[in-house]
């Protein structure tokens, strides 16, 4: 995150459901549903 000319590093962990679609012979993410977000502390 950049705020007032300096940077804060954030680490988040997500639980999500992804929907994949085949587009031009490749799998791509078509939709994402975030189920839970949690900020984790950096080691």
Secondary structure, 3 states (H helix, E strand, C coil): CEECCEECCCEEEEEEEEEEEEECCEEEEEEEEEEEEEEECCC
